[in-house]
Amino acid sequence: MTEASADLDALVRELKTTATELREGKVQAPEAAGLVDRCAELAAGIAAELDRQVLELESDPPDQESLL
């Protein structure tokens, strides 16, 4: 697993955990608002990392043999 993949996996895990906390409904409104903000930050980070990975692949596409 590459470092970028590990970073992406960590962001996704944190987003899932945070979303689960919100769905459980055990937090007060101010804390819930903070969790919603954190979910938005995490989603933006995930999108940015995916964009970066796509641009990296487009600039240096793998050769046929590495795909097999």
N, C-alpha and C positions, 0 to 999 in steps of 0.2 A: 504494500500500500504506500502510495506516495505521501509526502507531507501535505500536499494540497488536498488529497482525498481524506487524510486524517483530520485536517482542519474542517473540511466540509462535513464529515461525519460528526465531529464534535458539535458543530453549529446545529445540525439537524437533531441530534440527541437533546441538546438544551432547548430547542424550540418545542420538541415533543413533550419534554418534562414541564415546561412553562405552560403550554397549552393544556396539559392534563390538570395542573393546579387550577387553572381558570375554570375548566369544565366541572371540577369537583364542587365549585361554589362555596368553598369554606373560607374564602378571604373577604375582607371588608372592601368597600368601594375604593378607597384610596390605594390600597395594595393591589386590587384588581386593575386599576388604571395603570399602575406601574408595570404590572405583568403584561398588559396589552401593549404598552410602549416597548417593552423588552421583546415581545413577539415580533413587532414591526421591525425593530433593529436587527433581530436575528434573520428574519425573512429577507431583509435588504442585504445583509451580509452573505446569505446563501446565494441570492441572485447575482451579486457582484462576483462571487467566487466561480459560479457556473459560467458567467460571461467571460471571466478571465481564462477559464479552462477552454472554452470554445475558441476564443481568439488565439490561444496558444496552439490548439490543434489546427486551426485554419492557416496559421503562419508556418507550421512545420508538420504537415500531414504525415502519418505513419506510412511506411512502404508496405507493399503487399505481403512480404514475408513476415513482418512483425505482427500482422493481423491474424496470421494462421497459427 
